[in-house]
Amino acid sequence: MARITIPYAVADFVEMRERNFYYVDKTDFIPGLEDYKAPVFLRPRRFGKSLFISTLACYYDRTKADRFEELFGGTWIGEHPTEEHNRYMIVRYDFSKMVMADDMEGLERNFNDLNRSPVEIMVTHNRDLFKDFQFSSKKEASKMLEEALGYAREHGLPKVYVLIDEYDNFTNQLLTAYKDPLYEQVTTKDSFLRTFFKVIKAGIGEGTIRTCFCTGVLPVIMDDLTSGYNIAEILTFKPVFLNMLGFTYEETKTYLRYVLDKYAPGASEERFEEIWQLIVNNYDGYRFSPVGERLFNSTILTYFFKKFAANAGSIPSELIDENLRTDINWIRRLTLSQNNAKEMLDALVIGGELSYNVRDLSGKFNKKKFFEKEFYPVSLFYLGMTTLKSAYRMVLPNMTMRSIYMDYYNQLNKIEGNASRYVPVYELYDSNRSFEPLVQNYFEQYLGQFPAQVFDKINENFIRCSFYELVSRYLSHCYTFAIEQNNSVGRSDFEMIGIPGTDYYTDDRVVEFKYYRSKDADRMLALTEPLVEHVEQVKGYAADTKRKFPNYHVRSYIVYICANKGWKCWEV
């Protein structure tokens, strides 16, 4: 078996290159960053921020000049280096390693414990320049940085390039833990964090620091720091940087071909298209500008590829890295009350979208605004829990998020998830592959738990999402799923696709859901066959799937959910 060179959880650029891991080259963005002194780039968790920080550190580090070709040969920047490569002394901080505490004194102590070593490392690596320099004290990280910068300025040393990974990580933890008073202490007056950023600001102003590049998730902290660091330039929405983190369609297709060539040699073009469809169905969806390209979360995608490689070219049984599921605590913290949470969840899982003010995306906002009800869409967007559909609407980015929101919706509405309600019918499905009992079970055991008044509020989007969430609990080992999948004749409601390498391979079910409220329920339940236009609709979706995958056994269904009064299911 070929050695696995898929770099899941690899965030060190040197390791990436030394071990010949597959590398999605993002170095063409480096020249554009040189136009900024205090750039800040924000993305949700696990979008490759740490690896990019490591890449910049290697590129600008004067002590790695003799390894430039080794590290950057074959990359875009290796072929087009800027004059500034390997010119600076590097200080690299990682705030994600910060240990929490219950009071200001503890936080300050932990902050200093974490952030003394980066400055020491810079001095050690550049001892040829710092000669006999010694810190007067090693108690305060800010003071140590200030002293090192002072020596560099006094002796005409090369400029310092500061990198801060996950600059807002520990302050975000304070917010999710409801430690608002402590958060406010950290970001106001003369706190250790404001002092730290004041030192960096002064270093940039004096010319000792070339650049301070920060990554993070939220812009909240930058605004709350106010004058402590009012030179920050948020690059998140600048068109030239939109694709700097995350994988584009083109990058992902190239990655997939590499994986297939290495771990499934001889794979057909149809095999490529099968897996590509699976990838799009499960991982696609992030857009960071109303007109920007759709992007994949790089870590989630790399997780899938590594599992695929480890399975010798077979689809892994678990498609989502559970470590990457967004912490539901953020939703709880944002909404503040159960009523607010229910209202927001209703908008997403029933309405399918949230409206937003596009000006709020790039405008500065502090903690107070972040938790305002009308600001939820933007807050969720930064956290990676929603993404942009247009200049007016936000939606859930992918199937993973649909599952998370539906699960929380069920919790809030006290919908019982006891397996005894569902397991018998799914056990039976293993032997008879009959779709109709799944619909019956969904109607009786899931929808049957809702009070009557809910049925005049829910719609087809809710039916699609909740049916998917339930079915995926028990059949994700043998099917992948798609909701509103684009095809040549429209968007199919729901599709189950048998996973290659399982007994379910080539089994494809295309479902068109229709929902009717109480006033129409009896009329629709009286039908002995579905409406012709619905039959034509779902058969068009099925035919499109069959054209793409001729070897699939495609079966199509029409399902009528008629409020809480009954259901109909036809195979057509």
C-alpha positions as CSV (number, residue, x, y, z in Angstrom):
1,M,0.0,0.0,0.0
2,A,1.2,3.5,-0.9
3,R,2.4,5.6,2.0
4,I,-0.4,8.0,3.1
5,T,0.6,11.5,2.1
6,I,-2.7,13.3,3.0
7,P,-1.8,15.9,5.6
8,Y,-4.7,15.7,8.0
9,A,-3.9,17.7,11.2
10,V,-0.5,18.8,9.8
11,A,-0.1,22.5,10.4
12,D,3.7,22.8,10.1
13,F,4.9,23.9,6.7
14,V,8.4,22.4,7.2
15,E,6.9,19.0,8.0
16,M,4.5,19.3,5.0
17,R,7.5,19.7,2.7
18,E,10.0,17.4,4.3
19,R,7.5,14.5,4.4
20,N,6.2,15.2,0.9
21,F,2.6,15.6,1.9
22,Y,0.1,16.8,-0.7
23,Y,0.1,20.6,-0.6
24,V,-2.6,22.9,-1.9
25,D,-0.5,25.8,-3.0
26,K,-1.7,29.1,-1.5
27,T,1.6,31.0,-1.8
28,D,0.4,33.2,-4.7
29,F,-1.4,35.3,-2.0
30,I,1.9,36.2,-0.3
31,P,2.8,39.2,-2.5
32,G,-0.5,40.8,-1.9
33,L,0.0,40.7,1.9
34,E,3.1,42.7,1.6
35,D,1.0,45.8,1.0
36,Y,-0.2,45.7,4.6
37,K,1.3,46.4,8.0
38,A,-1.4,45.0,10.4
39,P,-3.5,42.6,8.3
40,V,-6.2,40.4,10.0
41,F,-7.7,37.5,8.2
42,L,-10.8,35.7,9.6
43,R,-12.2,32.3,8.8
44,P,-14.2,29.7,10.7
45,R,-12.4,27.0,12.6
46,R,-10.2,24.5,10.7
47,F,-9.9,26.4,7.4
48,G,-6.1,26.1,7.3
49,K,-5.2,29.2,9.2
50,S,-2.3,27.6,11.2
51,L,-0.7,26.1,8.1
52,F,-0.8,29.4,6.4
53,I,0.8,31.1,9.4
54,S,3.5,28.5,9.3
55,T,4.1,29.1,5.6
56,L,4.6,32.8,6.1
57,A,7.0,32.1,9.0
58,C,9.1,29.9,6.7
59,Y,9.0,32.4,3.8
60,Y,10.1,35.4,5.8
61,D,12.5,33.9,8.3
62,R,16.1,35.0,7.7
63,T,17.4,31.9,9.4
64,K,15.8,29.7,6.7
65,A,17.3,31.5,3.7
66,D,19.5,28.5,2.9
67,R,16.4,26.2,2.7
68,F,14.4,28.4,0.4
69,E,14.6,26.1,-2.6
70,E,14.1,23.0,-0.4
71,L,10.9,24.4,1.2
72,F,9.4,26.4,-1.7
73,G,10.7,24.7,-4.8
74,G,7.7,23.8,-7.0
75,T,5.4,26.4,-5.4
76,W,4.1,29.5,-7.0
77,I,6.2,31.8,-4.7
78,G,9.2,29.6,-5.3
79,E,9.0,30.6,-8.9
80,H,8.0,34.2,-8.2
81,P,9.8,35.2,-5.0
82,T,9.4,38.7,-3.6
83,E,12.4,40.8,-2.6
84,E,11.3,40.4,1.1
85,H,11.7,36.6,1.3
86,N,13.9,35.5,4.2
87,R,14.6,39.1,5.3
88,Y,13.0,39.2,8.8
89,M,13.2,37.9,12.3
90,I,10.1,35.9,13.2
91,V,8.0,36.0,16.3
92,R,5.2,33.5,16.1
93,Y,2.4,33.4,18.7
94,D,-0.5,30.9,19.0
95,F,-3.3,32.1,21.3
96,S,-5.2,28.8,20.8
97,K,-2.9,27.2,23.4
98,M,-4.0,29.7,26.0
99,V,-5.1,28.0,29.3
100,M,-8.3,29.4,30.8
101,A,-8.6,30.8,34.3
102,D,-11.4,32.1,36.5
103,D,-10.0,35.5,37.3
104,M,-7.9,38.3,35.7
105,E,-4.7,37.3,37.7
106,G,-4.9,33.8,36.4
107,L,-5.5,34.8,32.8
108,E,-2.6,37.2,32.9
109,R,-0.3,34.6,34.4
110,N,-1.3,32.0,31.8
111,F,-0.9,34.6,29.0
112,N,2.6,35.3,30.1
113,D,3.5,31.7,30.5
114,L,2.4,31.0,26.9
115,N,3.8,34.0,25.2
116,R,7.3,34.5,26.7
117,S,8.8,31.7,24.7
118,P,8.1,33.0,21.2
119,V,10.3,36.1,21.9
120,E,13.0,34.0,23.4
121,I,12.9,31.7,20.4
122,M,13.3,34.7,18.1
123,V,16.4,35.9,20.0
124,T,17.9,32.4,20.2
125,H,17.4,31.9,16.4
126,N,19.0,35.2,15.7
127,R,21.7,35.1,18.3
128,D,24.2,36.1,15.7
129,L,22.5,39.5,15.7
130,F,21.4,39.8,19.3
131,K,24.9,38.8,20.6
132,D,25.0,39.2,24.3
133,F,21.5,40.7,24.7
134,Q,19.6,39.5,27.7
135,F,16.1,40.2,28.9
136,S,15.9,42.3,32.1
137,S,13.1,40.0,33.3
138,K,11.1,37.1,31.9
139,K,7.9,37.7,33.7
140,E,5.8,39.6,31.2
141,A,5.5,38.7,27.6
142,S,4.7,42.2,26.5
143,K,7.8,43.6,28.3
144,M,10.0,41.0,26.7
145,L,8.8,41.8,23.2
146,E,9.2,45.5,23.9
147,E,12.8,44.9,25.0
148,A,13.7,42.8,22.0
149,L,12.2,45.4,19.7
150,G,14.1,48.1,21.4
151,Y,17.4,46.3,21.0
152,A,16.6,45.6,17.4
153,R,15.8,49.3,16.7
154,E,18.9,50.5,18.6
155,H,21.3,48.2,16.8
156,G,19.8,48.5,13.3
157,L,18.8,44.8,13.1
158,P,16.4,43.4,10.5
159,K,12.8,44.1,11.1
160,V,10.5,41.7,13.0
161,Y,7.6,39.9,11.3
162,V,5.0,39.0,14.0
163,L,2.5,36.2,13.4
164,I,-0.5,35.6,15.8
165,D,-2.5,32.5,15.2
166,E,-6.1,32.4,16.5
167,Y,-5.8,35.8,18.1
168,D,-9.3,35.7,19.6
169,N,-9.4,32.0,20.7
170,F,-9.2,32.5,24.4
171,T,-11.4,35.6,24.5
172,N,-14.0,33.6,22.5
173,Q,-13.8,30.9,25.2
174,L,-14.7,33.5,27.8
175,L,-17.8,34.5,25.9
176,T,-19.0,30.9,25.4
177,A,-18.4,30.3,29.1
178,Y,-20.6,33.4,30.0
179,K,-17.6,35.1,31.6
180,D,-18.6,38.5,30.2
181,P,-17.2,40.6,33.1
182,L,-13.8,38.9,32.7
183,Y,-13.9,39.4,28.9
184,E,-14.5,43.1,29.5
185,Q,-11.6,43.3,31.8
186,V,-9.3,41.7,29.3
187,T,-10.3,44.0,26.4
188,T,-10.5,47.4,28.3
189,K,-8.3,49.8,30.2
190,D,-4.7,48.7,30.7
191,S,-5.2,44.9,30.6
192,F,-2.4,42.6,29.6
193,L,-4.0,42.0,26.2
194,R,-4.3,45.7,25.4
195,T,-0.8,46.3,26.6
196,F,0.5,43.5,24.3
197,F,-1.2,44.9,21.2
198,K,0.0,48.4,22.2
199,V,3.6,47.2,22.0
200,I,3.0,45.7,18.6
201,K,1.3,48.9,17.4
202,A,4.2,51.0,18.6
203,G,6.7,48.6,16.9
204,I,4.9,49.0,13.6
205,G,4.8,52.7,14.0
206,E,8.5,52.9,14.8
207,G,9.4,50.6,11.9
208,T,10.8,47.8,14.0
209,I,7.9,45.5,13.1
210,R,7.5,44.9,9.4
211,T,4.1,43.3,9.7
212,C,1.8,41.8,12.3
213,F,-0.4,39.2,10.6
214,C,-3.3,37.9,12.7
215,T,-5.7,35.1,12.0
216,G,-8.9,34.4,14.0
217,V,-12.6,33.7,13.7
218,L,-14.3,36.9,14.9
219,P,-13.7,40.6,14.5
220,V,-15.2,41.4,17.9
221,I,-12.0,41.5,19.8
222,M,-10.3,43.9,17.4
223,D,-13.2,46.3,17.9
224,D,-13.3,46.0,21.6
225,L,-9.5,46.6,21.9
226,T,-10.3,50.0,20.3
227,S,-7.2,52.3,20.6
228,G,-5.1,49.5,21.8
229,Y,-4.8,48.3,18.2
230,N,-6.8,50.6,15.9
231,I,-4.4,50.0,13.0
232,A,-5.8,46.6,12.1
233,E,-6.9,46.0,8.5
234,I,-9.5,43.3,8.1
235,L,-8.8,41.5,4.8
236,T,-11.5,38.9,5.0
237,F,-13.7,40.4,2.4
238,K,-11.2,41.9,0.0
239,P,-11.8,40.1,-3.4
240,V,-8.1,39.3,-3.9
241,F,-8.0,37.3,-0.6
242,L,-11.3,35.5,-0.7
243,N,-9.8,32.2,-1.7
244,M,-6.7,32.4,0.5
245,L,-8.0,29.8,2.9
246,G,-10.3,26.9,2.0
247,F,-10.3,25.0,-1.2
248,T,-11.9,26.1,-4.5
249,Y,-13.6,23.6,-6.8
250,E,-10.6,23.6,-9.1
251,E,-8.2,22.9,-6.2
252,T,-10.5,20.2,-4.8
253,K,-10.9,18.4,-8.2
254,T,-7.1,18.4,-8.6
255,Y,-6.7,17.0,-5.0
256,L,-9.3,14.3,-5.7
257,R,-7.4,13.2,-8.9
258,Y,-4.2,13.0,-6.9
259,V,-5.9,10.8,-4.3
260,L,-7.5,8.5,-6.8
261,D,-4.3,8.1,-8.9
262,K,-2.4,7.2,-5.8
263,Y,-4.8,5.2,-3.7
264,A,-7.2,3.8,-6.3
265,P,-5.1,3.4,-9.4
266,G,-7.0,2.7,-12.6
267,A,-10.2,4.4,-11.3
268,S,-12.5,5.3,-14.1
269,E,-13.9,8.7,-14.9
270,E,-17.2,7.6,-13.6
271,R,-15.6,6.7,-10.3
272,F,-14.2,10.2,-10.2
273,E,-17.6,11.7,-10.8
274,E,-19.2,9.5,-8.1
275,I,-16.8,10.6,-5.4
276,W,-16.9,14.2,-6.7
277,Q,-20.7,14.1,-6.2
278,L,-20.3,12.7,-2.7
279,I,-17.8,15.5,-1.9
280,V,-20.1,18.2,-3.2
281,N,-23.1,16.8,-1.4
282,N,-21.4,16.6,2.0
283,Y,-18.7,19.3,2.1
284,D,-19.6,22.1,-0.3
285,G,-21.2,25.3,0.6
286,Y,-19.0,28.1,2.1
287,R,-19.1,31.4,0.3
288,F,-17.4,34.5,1.8
289,S,-18.7,37.1,-0.6
290,P,-22.2,37.3,-2.3
291,V,-20.3,36.9,-5.6
292,G,-17.4,34.8,-4.4
293,E,-16.6,31.2,-5.3
294,R,-18.0,28.3,-3.2
295,L,-15.3,26.8,-1.0
296,F,-14.7,23.7,0.9
297,N,-13.5,23.6,4.5
298,S,-9.9,22.3,4.0
299,T,-9.7,20.2,7.2
300,I,-13.0,18.4,6.7
301,L,-12.1,17.6,3.1
302,T,-8.6,16.4,4.1
303,Y,-10.1,14.2,6.8
304,F,-12.2,12.5,4.1
305,F,-9.3,12.1,1.8
306,K,-7.0,10.6,4.5
307,K,-9.8,8.1,5.5
308,F,-10.3,7.2,1.9
309,A,-6.5,6.6,1.5
310,A,-6.4,4.5,4.6
311,N,-9.3,2.4,3.3
312,A,-7.3,1.7,0.2
313,G,-9.6,3.7,-2.0
314,S,-12.9,2.8,-0.4
315,I,-15.4,5.3,1.0
316,P,-15.0,5.7,4.8
317,S,-17.9,4.8,7.0
318,E,-17.7,8.1,8.8
319,L,-17.7,11.1,6.4
320,I,-17.5,13.8,9.0
321,D,-14.8,14.4,11.6
322,E,-16.8,14.7,14.8
323,N,-14.0,16.9,16.2
324,L,-15.0,19.6,13.7
325,R,-18.7,19.8,14.6
326,T,-19.2,23.4,15.7
327,D,-19.8,23.7,19.4
328,I,-23.5,24.0,20.0
329,N,-22.6,26.3,22.9
330,W,-22.1,29.1,20.5
331,I,-25.7,28.9,19.4
332,R,-26.9,28.8,23.0
333,R,-24.7,31.7,23.9
334,L,-25.7,33.9,20.9
335,T,-29.4,33.5,21.4
336,L,-29.4,34.2,25.1
337,S,-32.9,32.7,25.6
338,Q,-34.7,29.6,24.6
339,N,-37.4,31.7,22.8
340,N,-34.7,33.5,20.7
341,A,-33.1,30.2,19.9
342,K,-36.3,28.7,18.7
343,E,-37.1,31.7,16.6
344,M,-33.7,31.5,14.9
345,L,-33.8,27.8,14.4
346,D,-37.3,28.1,12.9
347,A,-36.0,30.6,10.4
348,L,-33.1,28.2,9.4
349,V,-34.7,24.7,9.4
350,I,-38.2,25.8,8.4
351,G,-37.6,29.0,6.3
352,G,-34.2,27.7,5.2
353,E,-32.5,31.1,5.3
354,L,-31.8,34.2,7.3
355,S,-31.9,37.8,5.9
356,Y,-29.0,40.1,6.7
357,N,-27.6,43.5,6.1
358,V,-24.6,43.2,3.9
359,R,-23.0,46.3,5.4
360,D,-22.8,44.5,8.7
361,L,-20.4,41.9,7.3
362,S,-17.4,44.2,7.0
363,G,-18.3,46.8,9.5
364,K,-16.7,46.8,12.9
365,F,-18.7,45.5,15.7
366,N,-18.2,44.9,19.4
367,K,-19.4,42.3,21.9
368,K,-22.6,44.1,22.6
369,K,-23.6,44.2,18.9
370,F,-22.5,40.6,18.4
371,F,-25.2,39.4,20.7
372,E,-28.0,41.6,19.4
373,K,-30.9,39.6,18.0
374,E,-30.9,41.3,14.6
375,F,-27.2,40.6,14.3
376,Y,-27.5,36.8,14.6
377,P,-27.0,36.1,10.9
378,V,-23.7,37.9,10.8
379,S,-22.5,36.4,14.0
380,L,-23.3,32.9,12.8
381,F,-21.6,33.6,9.5
382,Y,-18.3,34.4,11.1
383,L,-18.6,31.2,13.2
384,G,-19.1,29.1,10.0
385,M,-22.6,28.2,11.0
386,T,-24.2,30.0,8.1
387,T,-22.9,31.2,4.7
388,L,-23.8,33.6,2.0
389,K,-26.5,32.7,-0.5
390,S,-26.8,36.2,-1.9
391,A,-26.4,39.9,-0.9
392,Y,-29.6,39.5,1.1
393,R,-29.8,35.9,2.4
394,M,-27.8,33.4,4.4
395,V,-28.2,29.7,4.4
396,L,-26.7,26.6,6.1
397,P,-23.5,25.7,4.2
398,N,-23.7,22.0,4.0
399,M,-25.2,18.7,5.3
400,T,-23.1,18.7,8.4
401,M,-24.6,22.0,9.5
402,R,-28.1,20.9,8.7
403,S,-27.6,17.9,11.0
404,I,-26.3,20.1,13.8
405,Y,-29.1,22.5,13.6
406,M,-31.8,19.8,13.4
407,D,-30.3,18.1,16.4
408,Y,-30.4,21.3,18.4
409,Y,-34.0,22.0,17.1
410,N,-35.0,18.6,18.4
411,Q,-33.4,19.2,21.8
412,L,-35.2,22.6,22.2
413,N,-38.5,21.2,21.2
414,K,-38.0,18.1,23.4
415,I,-38.3,15.7,20.5
416,E,-37.3,12.3,21.8
417,G,-34.5,10.6,19.9
418,N,-34.7,7.2,21.7
419,A,-33.4,4.6,19.2
420,S,-36.2,2.2,20.2
421,R,-38.6,4.4,18.2
422,Y,-36.6,4.0,15.0
423,V,-34.2,1.0,15.1
424,P,-36.8,-1.8,14.2
425,V,-37.7,-0.2,10.9
426,Y,-34.1,0.4,9.9
427,E,-33.1,-3.1,10.8
428,L,-35.9,-4.3,8.6
429,Y,-34.7,-2.0,5.8
430,D,-31.4,-3.9,5.7
431,S,-33.3,-7.0,4.5
432,N,-36.1,-5.6,2.4
433,R,-34.8,-2.2,1.2
434,S,-38.4,-0.9,1.3
435,F,-38.5,2.9,1.4
436,E,-42.2,3.3,2.4
437,P,-41.8,2.1,6.0
438,L,-39.1,4.8,6.5
439,V,-41.7,7.4,5.6
440,Q,-44.3,5.8,7.9
441,N,-41.8,5.6,10.8
442,Y,-40.8,9.3,10.2
443,F,-44.4,10.4,10.2
444,E,-45.5,8.4,13.2
445,Q,-42.5,8.4,15.5
446,Y,-40.9,11.7,14.6
447,L,-43.6,14.1,13.4
448,G,-46.0,12.4,15.8
449,Q,-44.3,14.0,18.7
450,F,-45.1,17.6,17.6
451,P,-48.2,19.5,18.9
452,A,-50.9,20.1,16.3
453,Q,-50.2,23.9,16.0
454,V,-46.7,23.2,14.6
455,F,-48.1,21.7,11.4
456,D,-49.5,25.0,10.2
457,K,-46.0,26.5,10.5
458,I,-43.7,23.8,9.0
459,N,-43.0,23.4,5.3
460,E,-41.2,21.3,2.8
461,N,-37.8,22.6,3.8
462,F,-38.4,21.4,7.3
463,I,-39.6,18.0,6.1
464,R,-36.5,17.6,3.9
465,C,-34.1,18.6,6.7
466,S,-35.8,16.6,9.5
467,F,-36.2,13.5,7.3
468,Y,-32.5,13.7,6.4
469,E,-31.4,14.1,10.0
470,L,-33.4,11.0,11.0
471,V,-32.4,8.8,8.1
472,S,-28.8,9.7,8.3
473,R,-28.6,8.6,11.9
474,Y,-29.2,5.0,10.9
475,L,-28.1,4.7,7.3
476,S,-25.0,6.8,7.0
477,H,-22.9,3.7,6.9
478,C,-24.4,2.7,3.6
479,Y,-25.7,5.9,1.9
480,T,-24.6,9.4,1.4
481,F,-27.3,12.0,1.1
482,A,-28.2,15.2,-0.8
483,I,-30.8,17.9,-0.2
484,E,-31.9,20.2,-3.0
485,Q,-29.2,18.8,-5.3
486,N,-28.7,20.8,-8.5
487,N,-29.3,18.9,-11.8
488,S,-30.2,19.7,-15.3
489,V,-33.9,20.0,-14.7
490,G,-34.0,21.7,-11.3
491,R,-33.2,20.9,-7.6
492,S,-34.2,17.5,-6.3
493,D,-35.6,17.5,-2.7
494,F,-33.8,14.5,-1.4
495,E,-31.5,11.7,-2.7
496,M,-29.9,8.7,-1.1
497,I,-26.9,7.3,-2.8
498,G,-25.4,3.9,-2.0
499,I,-21.8,4.1,-1.0
500,P,-19.3,2.3,-3.3
501,G,-17.8,-0.7,-1.7
502,T,-21.0,-1.6,0.3
503,D,-23.9,-3.8,-0.5
504,Y,-25.9,-0.7,-1.2
505,Y,-23.7,0.5,-4.1
506,T,-25.7,1.6,-7.2
507,D,-28.9,1.8,-5.0
508,D,-30.1,5.3,-5.6
509,R,-33.4,6.8,-4.2
510,V,-34.7,10.1,-5.5
511,V,-37.5,11.6,-3.4
512,E,-39.8,14.6,-4.0
513,F,-41.5,15.8,-0.8
514,K,-44.8,17.8,-0.8
515,Y,-46.2,19.3,2.3
516,Y,-49.8,20.2,2.8
517,R,-51.4,22.0,5.7
518,S,-54.5,21.0,7.5
519,K,-56.9,22.8,5.1
520,D,-55.7,20.7,2.2
521,A,-54.8,17.5,4.0
522,D,-58.1,15.6,3.5
523,R,-58.2,16.4,-0.2
524,M,-54.6,15.1,-0.8
525,L,-55.1,12.0,1.3
526,A,-58.0,11.1,-0.8
527,L,-55.8,10.8,-3.9
528,T,-55.1,7.3,-5.1
529,E,-52.1,8.4,-7.2
530,P,-49.8,11.4,-7.2
531,L,-50.4,14.5,-9.3
532,V,-49.0,14.2,-12.8
533,E,-46.8,17.3,-12.5
534,H,-45.1,15.8,-9.4
535,V,-44.5,12.5,-11.2
536,E,-42.9,14.3,-14.2
537,Q,-40.8,16.4,-11.8
538,V,-39.3,13.5,-9.8
539,K,-38.8,11.4,-13.0
540,G,-36.8,14.2,-14.5
541,Y,-34.5,14.3,-11.5
542,A,-34.1,10.5,-11.6
543,A,-33.4,10.6,-15.3
544,D,-30.7,13.1,-14.7
545,T,-29.0,10.9,-12.1
546,K,-29.3,8.0,-14.5
547,R,-27.6,9.9,-17.3
548,K,-24.7,10.8,-15.0
549,F,-24.4,7.3,-13.6
550,P,-25.8,4.7,-16.0
551,N,-24.9,1.8,-13.7
552,Y,-27.1,3.1,-10.9
553,H,-30.4,1.5,-10.1
554,V,-32.4,4.7,-9.7
555,R,-35.8,4.5,-7.9
556,S,-38.0,7.6,-7.6
557,Y,-40.7,8.4,-5.0
558,I,-43.3,11.1,-4.3
559,V,-44.1,11.6,-0.6
560,Y,-47.1,13.7,0.6
561,I,-47.0,14.8,4.2
562,C,-50.5,16.1,5.0
563,A,-50.1,18.1,8.3
564,N,-50.6,15.7,11.2
565,K,-53.4,13.8,9.5
566,G,-51.6,11.4,7.3
567,W,-49.1,10.6,4.6
568,K,-48.8,9.1,1.1
569,C,-45.8,7.5,-0.6
570,W,-45.7,6.3,-4.2
571,E,-42.9,4.8,-6.1
572,V,-43.2,6.1,-9.7
